[in-house]
Amino acid sequence: MGAVVDLHLHTTASDGRLSPTELVRLVAQNGLKVVSISDHDTTEGLAEVYQAAQEFPDLRIIPGIELSTDIPSDEIHILGYFIQYDDPEFQETLRRFRAGRLERGRLMVEKLATLGIYVDWERVREIAGDGSVGRPHIALAMVEQGYIKEPRDAFVEYLGRNGLAYVEREKVTPAEAVKLLARVGGVAVLAHPAQFVDLDATVLELKAAGLMGMEVYYAQYSRETVQRLAGVSARHGLIPCGGSDYHGLGNTGEPLPGALGPPMATVERLEEAARKLARAVR
């Protein structure tokens, strides 16, 4: 039996391929009880998510987001749960982030052309639809044109941080993201942390800024990695979170919602942390 909690899911509001309604129906069909929609730099899909979830009274939705942040030679993603996402100042910050994504995407398409890879920018925007433009949309356009077989292939040579067509965009630091989330009552969680060489040092630095959790039960990790991360999380008193990081991009072996997730006790700990933050921001 799969997990009943999945705290890392994406829709067409950012770079997922299922609409909010389609994703809600899929997670309900897969037997999930608590999920968080954590689109990149946007909460635009949440209204539709809550509307669709009315069909499934046993399904609980936690409002979430995933913010991209910058460190030298790498980036760190920070998830936020139980965010008061209708905050006007918060939404203005997100609009600025999305504008940066749009311009970065256009420049990456131009850079690809200098490498002999011709992708139509308008087609990238069509693939993104009303969602926040991201690198996966460029990767999907590259698949359509026959340059690569799967979207993930684009990141290895071209679109990843050290890729030939990579372009920077405006980002905050990880500590700034943690504080931004806390200001709107969001419980900040370190996303997919296994790649960090000195994870303990990263965690200590972000805990000082207010980090409360980290992903442990991440569906793309091996059992050994999950066990190692569980030890790090426990050692630093962090809430062990996780989920599928489902996008529906069509990559071989992509985990479905509910493939792996944290226990219900994680949800209870996140709730308690959110209550404390809510009292602090009032």
Secondary structure, DSSP 4 states (H G I P E B T S, - for coil): ---SEEEEE--TTTT-SS-HHHHHHHHHHTT-SEEEE--BT--TTHHHHHHHHTT-TT-EEEEEEEEEEEETTEEEEEEEES--TT-HHHHHHHHHHHHHHHHHHHHHHHHHHHTT----HHHHHHHHTTSPP-HHHHHHHHHHTTS-SSHHHHIIIIISTTSTT------B-HHHHHHHHHHTT-EEEE-SGGG-TTHHHHHHHHHHHT--EEEEEETTS-HHHHHHHHHHHHHTT-EEEEE--B-----TTPPPTTSS---HHHHHHHHHHHHHHHHHH-
